[in-house]
């Protein structure tokens, strides 16, 4: 099939807009956490122990977090633009997210500190990143992404 013959399905716009909106929340959270620190985290409902956990985060984890959220937002925009680069960008974002899980649940006591609500939130994020990656691959195989 040539690019001229591949019709863009309606659902790519729906999934792309949902991805942009969802991942923009991650970027907002990152920027506000970096700009306002403990004040923002307290307003977000975090306990003092949770805030202390975030403030102890090493620089490499902040870089990982940035790669994850900005990568996911970029991948979402690339999906809307129908670019094949959306898939590897989503995969890089997912990898960064998995590293953050390793840090939180294996390298630190973050799992106990952050509690069940954060575990549920992280499961939703992981599920969506896997779905967006799968969907990007599906659209690339169908020739929708170029």
Secondary structure, DSSP 8 states (H G I E B T S, - for coil): --GGG----HHHHHHHHHHHHHHHHHHHHHHHHHHHTHHHHHHTT--HHHHHHHHT--HHHHHHHHHHHHHHHHHHHHHHTT-THHHHHHHHHHHHHHHHHHIIIIISSHHHHHHHHHHHHHHHHHHHHHHHHHHHHHHHHTT---
